[in-house]
């Protein structure tokens, strides 16, 4: 593109650049839809399209949400839905995929395996909402040519955080999610939930970091009876294997020198995990990053130093970090690293998923993910909370995320124990020696109003995901310090050397079906899934469960030792306020960050 005319204003130049990007097939920004007046109502359309990227030699028939036909060199990801606690979120899912061309386009006799490629539904991953019909019901079906409506009543005390949604129809979950049928959900932080330095920080993201094997995706499609799109003979030119971030290969994002930036991430893959780090501490940019939240729940205290500077993520895990670069201007590379991990053939390589003591996915693949360019700060004021060391804090907690739950405090019901083990079953993976049967056959039950204390085995090979409730880790041993007692997750795997004794959660508010499965979604499709019936009266809460106010500590990020520990622990309770104008300014800056990059839609491999 030639130079701008000399008399163009900066606004005109920005619009010209945006339209030029669209003209060459580059999506300017991930669409973001905010709630208004306590409600968010939107339609998400599923359709088939042909992705073509000449730079990596790929032409691939995929499926996506709200496909933008002007940017088919970008993997098509759904809009980011941003709302608040207490809002009502209504999503109409419109299925425009072609109907199945075969009379036997049903499912294997066992009910497991790849099938139903043209049918879909919607799962809100990590939200504390009802799993009942019309809400987060993963056993619902939206047939080709039809629409389904999902209504999520977000609790008034729902914690702020990074969540996401994806297709979850059993038998087609991996094919659809791997094609890009995913999107983010952001629950906004309340002004008394976290300090204003966090509320008002610049943001990059949310970023979907996905490892994709296009030939493996085609293999999944070819095993689905009656699959009429991705499995076609001409569906792939080149077998690309590598990382995408928001649908692009090695995109770049800008952060301002000396200024804190919040980066929201999710990792997705068919059957690998990820160890993620950056080189900004050693290449002149003097960058530091601290862990803020895992799986949509703030760590406590936050931010936390990362002892080895690394994020350890399984498919579906989210990590929010606070990053600041105080050295020179320049480029920082964020990468995934290789690491040894025992494994056998994965499902995509023709082998069974194995059990707790057998096969399974896992392993790590090295590669560059994205770059961060440290740019000069043009802000009128370059001092204050956006630049100072951040004080550690304990976030405001709703009762369902009671931080002392793992300590089994007096006043709460005595925890009920259960054991969940990923085992070999019927030639594949199962839960407690059983593969998924159907939507009417539970593995067991849990009662509303109870505290659950689970032991889990086999999740060093099969990442554990539980719907409806996050769970709290207890009895953790981890030399890296990434996993700690009291952390909350909704997906967890155990890298080599990590032990976790128990997983605590409260069964509150929502009756229905609590799904438990391996979050290598290829394994889930093939039967590594179960559900527990949640019994009791809808709305029942746990007696004695209490919320807690946000409190700041006297320690700051500069006080944190390299092993992630802090030197002082004195706390003072505070109330945080945030000006609407300041928040709007940060939001606008976040928007300019999105417009300034040439990447958009995210592909997720789960």
C-alpha positions in Angstrom: 0.0 0.0 0.0 1.4 3.4 -1.0 2.0 6.4 1.4 -0.9 8.2 2.8 -1.8 11.6 1.3 0.1 14.4 3.2 -3.1 16.1 4.4 -4.9 13.1 5.8 -5.7 13.3 9.5 -4.6 10.5 11.9 -8.3 9.3 12.1 -8.5 9.2 8.3 -5.2 7.2 8.1 -6.5 4.7 10.6 -9.7 4.2 8.7 -7.8 3.9 5.5 -5.5 1.3 7.0 -8.4 -0.6 8.4 -10.3 -0.8 5.1 -7.1 -1.6 3.3 -6.6 -4.6 5.6 -10.1 -5.8 5.0 -9.6 -5.4 1.2 -6.7 -7.9 1.3 -8.6 -10.3 3.4 -7.3 -9.5 6.9 -9.8 -9.2 9.7 -9.2 -6.0 11.6 -10.4 -7.2 15.0 -12.2 -9.9 16.9 -15.8 -8.8 17.2 -16.7 -7.9 20.8 -20.3 -7.8 22.0 -20.9 -6.1 25.4 -24.0 -6.4 27.5 -26.2 -3.4 28.0 -28.9 -2.7 30.6 -28.3 -6.1 32.2 -28.7 -8.1 29.1 -26.7 -9.5 26.1 -28.6 -10.9 23.2 -26.9 -12.2 20.1 -27.0 -14.7 17.3 -24.0 -17.0 16.4 -24.2 -18.7 13.1 -22.4 -22.0 12.3 -21.4 -22.3 8.6 -18.9 -24.1 6.4 -16.1 -22.2 4.5 -12.8 -22.8 2.8 -9.8 -21.5 4.7 -6.8 -20.6 2.4 -3.4 -19.4 3.5 -0.8 -19.4 0.7 1.9 -18.4 3.1 1.8 -21.9 4.8 0.5 -23.7 1.7 -2.9 -24.7 3.1 -6.3 -24.8 1.6 -8.8 -26.4 4.0 -12.5 -26.8 4.4 -13.5 -25.9 7.9 -16.4 -24.7 10.0 -16.7 -21.5 12.0 -18.9 -19.0 13.8 -20.2 -15.9 12.1 -17.9 -16.5 9.1 -16.4 -13.3 7.6 -16.1 -13.9 3.8 -13.7 -11.0 3.5 -11.0 -12.7 5.6 -10.9 -16.3 4.7 -7.2 -16.5 5.4 -8.1 -16.2 9.0 -9.6 -19.1 11.1 -13.1 -18.1 11.8 -13.8 -17.7 15.5 -16.9 -16.5 17.3 -17.3 -13.0 18.9 -16.1 -12.2 22.4 -19.1 -11.8 24.7 -18.4 -9.3 27.5 -20.9 -9.0 30.4 -21.3 -8.5 34.1 -22.4 -10.5 37.1 -26.2 -10.5 37.3 -26.7 -10.1 33.5 -28.8 -12.4 31.3 -27.0 -13.7 28.3 -29.1 -15.1 25.5 -27.4 -16.8 22.5 -29.3 -18.1 19.5 -27.2 -20.7 17.8 -28.1 -21.0 14.1 -26.9 -24.1 12.3 -26.3 -23.5 8.6 -24.2 -26.6 8.0 -25.3 -28.9 5.2 -27.5 -31.8 6.1 -26.0 -35.2 6.3 -25.8 -36.9 2.9 -25.9 -40.5 4.2 -28.9 -42.4 5.5 -26.7 -43.9 8.2 -25.3 -40.6 9.4 -26.2 -41.5 13.0 -23.7 -42.9 15.5 -21.7 -46.0 16.3 -23.6 -48.7 18.2 -21.7 -47.8 21.4 -22.7 -44.2 21.1 -19.0 -43.2 21.1 -16.6 -42.4 18.3 -16.6 -39.6 15.7 -20.2 -39.0 14.4 -22.9 -36.4 14.1 -20.6 -34.0 12.2 -23.4 -31.7 11.0 -25.1 -31.4 14.4 -24.0 -29.1 17.1 -24.7 -27.2 20.4 -23.0 -24.8 22.8 -21.0 -25.2 26.0 -20.0 -22.3 28.3 -16.6 -23.5 29.6 -16.0 -22.4 33.2 -19.1 -20.3 33.9 -21.0 -21.1 37.1 -24.4 -21.4 35.5 -27.2 -24.0 35.2 -26.6 -27.1 33.1 -30.3 -27.6 32.6 -32.2 -27.6 29.3 -32.0 -24.2 27.6 -28.9 -23.2 29.5 -25.5 -25.0 29.5 -26.9 -28.3 28.4 -24.3 -30.2 26.4 -26.7 -32.9 25.6 -28.9 -30.6 23.5 -28.8 -30.7 19.7 -29.2 -28.1 17.0 -29.9 -29.9 13.8 -28.7 -28.5 10.4 -31.1 -25.8 9.1 -32.4 -25.2 12.6 -31.7 -22.8 15.5 -31.5 -23.3 19.3 -31.6 -20.6 22.0 -29.4 -20.8 25.1 -30.1 -18.5 28.1 -27.6 -18.0 30.8 -28.6 -16.3 34.0 -25.3 -15.1 35.4 -25.4 -15.1 39.2 -25.2 -11.7 40.8 -22.1 -12.8 42.7 -20.3 -14.4 39.8 -16.6 -13.8 39.9 -15.0 -11.8 37.1 -12.7 -13.7 34.8 -11.8 -15.1 31.5 -14.1 -17.9 30.2 -15.0 -19.3 26.8 -17.5 -21.2 24.8 -17.3 -24.0 22.2 -19.2 -26.7 20.4 -19.8 -29.8 22.6 -22.0 -32.2 20.8 -20.8 -35.7 21.7 -19.1 -37.3 18.6 -18.4 -34.0 16.9 -16.9 -31.9 19.7 -13.3 -32.3 18.6 -14.0 -31.8 14.9 -16.0 -28.6 15.5 -13.8 -27.1 18.2 -10.7 -27.8 16.2 -12.3 -26.1 13.2 -12.6 -22.9 15.2 -16.1 -23.1 16.6 -15.1 -21.3 19.8 -15.3 -17.9 21.4 -14.5 -16.0 24.6 -16.7 -14.9 27.4 -15.4 -12.2 29.7 -17.1 -11.5 33.0 -16.2 -8.0 33.9 -14.6 -7.4 37.3 -16.6 -5.5 39.9 -15.0 -2.3 41.2 -14.7 -3.9 44.7 -13.4 -7.2 43.4 -9.8 -6.3 42.5 -7.6 -3.2 42.8 -8.0 -0.3 40.4 -4.5 -1.1 39.0 -5.9 -4.3 37.6 -9.3 -2.8 36.6 -7.7 0.0 34.6 -4.8 -1.9 33.0 -4.3 -2.0 29.3 -5.3 -5.4 27.8 -4.0 -7.6 25.0 -6.3 -10.4 24.1 -8.0 -12.5 24.8 -5.5 -14.7 22.9 -6.3 -18.2 21.7 -3.1 -20.2 21.5 -3.8 -23.3 19.4 -1.6 -26.1 18.2 -3.1 -27.4 15.0 -2.4 -30.5 12.9 -4.5 -30.1 9.8 -4.0 -33.6 8.5 -5.2 -34.9 11.9 -8.3 -32.8 11.6 -9.1 -34.3 8.2 -8.5 -37.7 9.7 -11.2 -37.0 12.4 -13.6 -35.9 9.7 -12.9 -39.0 7.6 -14.0 -41.3 10.5 -17.3 -39.5 10.9 -20.1 -41.3 9.0 -21.7 -39.1 6.4 -19.3 -36.2 6.9 -19.6 -34.1 3.8 -17.3 -31.2 4.2 -13.8 -31.4 5.8 -13.3 -35.0 4.7 -13.7 -34.3 1.0 -10.7 -35.4 -1.2 -9.8 -31.8 -2.1 -10.1 -30.4 1.4 -6.4 -30.0 2.1 -3.3 -28.9 0.2 -0.4 -29.3 2.6 -0.3 -30.9 6.0 0.5 -27.9 8.2 1.4 -28.6 11.8 2.0 -25.7 14.1 0.7 -22.9 16.3 -1.9 -20.3 15.6 -2.8 -17.4 17.8 -6.2 -15.8 17.1 -6.2 -17.6 13.8 -2.8 -16.3 12.6 0.7 -17.7 12.5 3.1 -15.8 14.7 1.1 -12.5 15.0 2.5 -9.4 16.8 1.0 -7.3 19.6 2.1 -4.0 21.0 2.7 -3.1 24.7 3.8 0.3 26.0 7.2 0.7 27.6 7.1 0.8 31.5 3.3 0.3 31.5 1.4 -2.8 32.9 -0.6 -4.8 30.4 -3.0 -7.6 31.2 -2.7 -10.5 28.7 -5.6 -13.1 28.7 -4.8 -16.5 27.1 -6.4 -19.9 26.5 -4.5 -22.9 25.2 -6.1 -25.5 22.8 -4.8 -28.6 21.2 -6.0 -32.1 20.3 -3.7 -34.0 22.6 -0.7 -32.0 23.7 0.0 -29.7 26.6 2.0 -26.5 26.6 4.8 -24.9 28.6 4.9 -21.2 27.6 7.6 -18.6 28.3 9.0 -15.4 26.9 12.6 -14.1 26.2 11.9 -10.6 27.3 13.8 -10.9 30.6 17.1 -11.4 28.8 17.1 -9.7 25.4 17.2 -6.0 26.5 13.5 -5.3 27.0 13.6 -6.3 30.7 10.1 -7.7 30.7 8.5 -9.3 33.7 5.2 -11.2 33.9 3.3 -12.4 36.9 0.4 -14.8 37.1 -2.9 -13.1 37.8 -5.6 -15.8 37.3 -6.0 -19.4 36.2 -9.1 -20.7 34.5 -11.0 -17.5 35.2 -10.3 -17.4 38.9 -7.8 -15.0 40.5 -4.9 -16.7 42.3 -4.5 -15.7 46.0 -2.5 -13.7 46.6 -2.3 -12.1 43.2 -0.2 -11.3 41.2 2.1 -14.3 41.8 5.7 -14.6 40.7 6.3 -17.5 38.4 9.3 -19.3 39.8 10.6 -20.5 36.5 8.8 -17.9 34.4 6.6 -20.5 32.7 2.9 -21.2 32.2 1.9 -24.8 32.3 -1.3 -25.3 30.3 -3.5 -28.2 29.2 -6.2 -27.8 26.5 -8.8 -25.5 27.9 -6.7 -23.9 30.6 -6.6 -20.1 30.7 -3.9 -18.0 32.2 -4.1 -14.2 32.8 -0.8 -12.5 33.3 0.3 -8.9 34.1 3.3 -7.9 32.0 5.6 -4.9 32.2 8.7 -4.1 30.1 11.1 -1.5 31.5 14.2 -1.8 29.3 14.6 -0.8 25.7 12.2 -0.7 22.8 12.1 -3.9 20.7 10.6 -7.3 20.2 9.9 -10.1 22.7 9.1 -13.6 21.6 6.6 -15.8 23.4 7.2 -19.5 22.7 6.1 -23.0 23.6 8.9 -25.4 24.6 9.5 -29.1 24.1 9.7 -31.3 27.2 9.9 -35.0 27.8 6.7 -36.7 28.8 5.8 -40.4 28.7 3.3 -41.2 26.1 2.0 -43.8 23.7 0.2 -43.4 20.4 -2.6 -40.9 20.5 -6.1 -41.4 19.1 -5.1 -39.4 16.1 -2.2 -41.7 15.5 -4.4 -44.8 15.5 -3.9 -45.9 19.1 -6.3 -46.0 21.9 -6.3 -43.3 24.5 -5.2 -45.7 27.3 -6.1 -45.4 30.9 -4.6 -44.0 34.1 -1.7 -46.3 34.0 -1.5 -46.7 30.2 -1.5 -44.6 27.1 -3.2 -41.3 26.5 -2.1 -38.0 24.9 0.3 -35.6 26.3 3.7 -34.3 25.3 4.9 -30.9 24.3 5.8 -29.3 20.9 8.2 -26.4 20.6 7.4 -23.4 18.5 7.1 -19.6 18.4 3.6 -18.4 19.4 3.6 -14.6 19.0 5.7 -11.6 19.4 5.3 -8.5 21.6 6.7 -5.2 20.4 7.6 -2.9 23.2 6.7 0.6 21.9 7.1 4.1 23.3 4.4 5.3 25.6 2.5 8.3 24.1 0.3 8.8 27.2 0.0 12.3 28.6 0.8 11.0 32.1 3.4 8.2 32.5 3.4 7.8 36.3 0.9 6.3 38.7 -0.7 2.9 39.2 -0.3 1.8 35.6 3.5 2.1 36.0 4.2 1.5 39.7 4.9 -1.9 41.3 1.6 -3.7 41.9 0.6 -4.5 45.4 -0.4 -8.1 46.0 -4.1 -8.6 46.9 -6.5 -11.3 47.9 -9.5 -10.9 45.5 -13.1 -10.6 46.6 -14.5 -14.1 46.7 -18.1 -15.2 46.3 -19.3 -18.0 48.7 -19.0 -20.7 46.0 -15.3 -19.9 45.7 -14.7 -19.8 49.4 -10.9 -19.7 49.7 -10.7 -21.7 52.9 -12.7 -24.5 51.5 -9.7 -26.9 51.3 -9.1 -26.4 55.0 -12.5 -27.9 55.8 -13.4 -25.0 58.2 -15.9 -25.5 61.0 -19.4 -24.5 60.0 -19.3 -26.2 56.6 -20.7 -29.6 56.0 -18.3 -32.5 56.3 -16.9 -33.2 52.8 -18.2 -36.2 51.0 -15.5 -38.2 49.2 -15.5 -39.6 45.7 -12.8 -41.1 43.5 -12.5 -40.4 39.8 -10.0 -42.4 37.7 -9.4 -42.3 34.0 -9.0 -45.9 33.1 -8.7 -48.2 30.1 -12.2 -49.3 29.1 -13.6 -51.1 26.1 -10.4 -50.5 24.1 -10.3 -46.9 24.9 -10.5 -44.5 27.9 -13.3 -44.4 30.4 -14.1 -42.9 33.8 -14.0 -45.4 36.6 -13.8 -48.3 34.2 -16.8 -47.2 32.2 -17.2 -45.4 28.9 -20.0 -42.9 28.3 -23.3 -44.7 27.8 -25.9 -42.0 26.9 -27.5 -38.9 28.3 -29.9 -40.9 30.5 -27.3 -43.1 32.3 -25.3 -41.3 35.0 -22.1 -42.6 36.6 -23.4 -41.5 40.1 -24.9 -38.5 41.9 -24.0 -35.5 44.0 -26.4 -33.6 46.2 -27.0 -29.9 46.3 -25.8 -28.3 49.5 -22.8 -30.6 49.9 -19.0 -30.1 49.9 -17.2 -32.6 47.7 -13.7 -33.9 48.2 -12.5 -35.9 45.2 -9.4 -37.8 44.5 -8.4 -38.0 40.9 -6.1 -40.5 39.2 -5.0 -40.7 35.6 -4.9 -36.9 34.9 -1.2 -37.0 34.2 -2.4 -38.4 30.9 -6.0 -37.1 30.6 -6.7 -33.5 31.6 -9.7 -33.5 34.0 -12.6 -31.1 33.2 -15.7 -30.7 35.4 -18.7 -28.7 34.3 -20.7 -26.2 36.4 -18.2 -25.9 39.3 -14.6 -24.9 39.5 -12.6 -27.0 42.0 -9.9 -26.1 44.5 -6.5 -28.0 44.7 -5.2 -29.3 48.0 -2.1 -31.2 49.0 0.0 -29.9 46.0 3.6 -30.8 45.4 5.1 -28.8 42.5 8.7 -27.7 42.3 7.9 -25.0 39.6 5.3 -23.3 41.9 2.8 -23.0 39.1 0.4 -25.4 40.9 -0.3 -24.4 44.5 -2.6 -25.3 47.4 -5.8 -23.2 47.1 -5.6 -22.6 43.3 -8.9 -23.0 41.5 -9.2 -24.8 38.1 -11.8 -26.2 35.8 -9.2 -28.2 33.8 -6.1 -29.8 35.4 -3.5 -32.2 34.3 -0.5 -33.2 36.3 2.9 -32.7 34.6 5.8 -35.0 35.6 6.6 -34.5 39.3 3.4 -32.8 40.3 1.1 -34.4 42.8 -2.4 -33.2 44.0 -4.1 -35.0 46.8 -7.6 -33.7 46.7 -10.0 -31.6 44.6 -12.7 -29.6 46.6 -15.8 -27.9 45.4 -19.3 -27.0 46.6 -22.4 -28.3 44.9 -24.7 -25.3 45.0 -27.7 -23.7 43.2 -28.0 -25.8 40.1 -29.6 -29.2 39.8 -29.0 -31.2 36.6 -26.1 -33.0 35.0 -22.5 -32.5 36.0 -20.3 -33.7 33.2 -16.8 -35.0 33.9 -14.5 -35.8 31.0 -11.0 -35.8 29.6 -10.3 -32.5 27.9 -8.4 -34.0 25.0 -11.7 -33.7 23.1 -10.7 -36.5 20.8 -10.8 -38.8 23.9 -14.1 -37.3 25.0 -15.7 -38.1 21.6 -14.5 -41.7 21.9 -16.1 -42.2 25.3 -13.8 -40.8 28.0 -16.8 -38.9 29.6 -19.4 -39.4 32.2 -21.9 -37.3 34.2 -23.2 -37.2 37.7 -26.8 -36.3 38.5 -27.0 -33.2 40.8 -29.9 -33.9 43.1 -31.9 -31.6 45.4 -34.0 -28.5 45.2 -32.8 -25.9 42.7 -31.3 -22.9 44.4 -30.0 -24.8 47.4 -26.7 -23.4 48.7 -24.0 -24.7 51.1 -24.8 -23.9 54.7 -22.0 -21.9 56.3 -20.3 -20.9 53.0 -19.2 -17.2 53.2 -18.0 -14.6 50.8 -14.9 -12.5 51.5 -13.9 -9.0 50.7 -10.9 -7.9 48.7 -7.8 -7.1 50.7 -4.5 -5.7 49.7 -1.1 -6.8 51.0 1.9 -4.8 51.9 4.0 -6.8 49.4 4.5 -5.6 45.9 5.7 -7.2 42.7 9.2 -6.0 43.5 9.2 -7.9 46.9 8.6 -11.2 45.3 11.4 -13.7 45.3 12.4 -15.7 42.3 10.7 -18.7 43.7 7.3 -16.9 43.8 7.2 -16.4 47.6 6.8 -13.0 49.2 8.7 -11.5 52.1 5.8 -10.0 54.1 2.2 -11.0 54.6 0.5 -8.0 56.4 -2.9 -7.3 55.0 -5.2 -4.3 55.0 -8.8 -4.5 53.9 -9.6 -1.9 51.2 -12.5 -0.8 49.1 -11.6 -0.1 45.4 -13.3 2.5 43.2 -12.7 3.0 39.5 -13.7 6.0 37.6 -16.0 5.3 34.6 -13.9 7.7 32.5 -10.7 5.9 33.3 -12.1 2.5 32.6 -13.5 3.7 29.3 -10.1 5.1 28.3 -8.5 1.7 29.0 -11.2 0.0 27.0 -10.6 2.3 24.1 -6.9 1.7 24.2 -7.7 -2.0 24.2 -9.7 -1.5 21.1 -6.8 0.4 19.4 -4.6 -2.5 20.2 -6.9 -4.8 18.4 -7.2 -2.5 15.4 -3.4 -2.2 15.3 -2.8 -5.9 14.6 -3.4 -8.0 11.6 -4.8 -11.0 13.4 -8.2 -11.9 14.5 -10.2 -15.0 14.7 -9.1 -17.8 16.9 -8.8 -21.5 16.2 -9.2 -23.7 19.2 -8.0 -27.2 19.4 -9.2 -28.9 22.5 
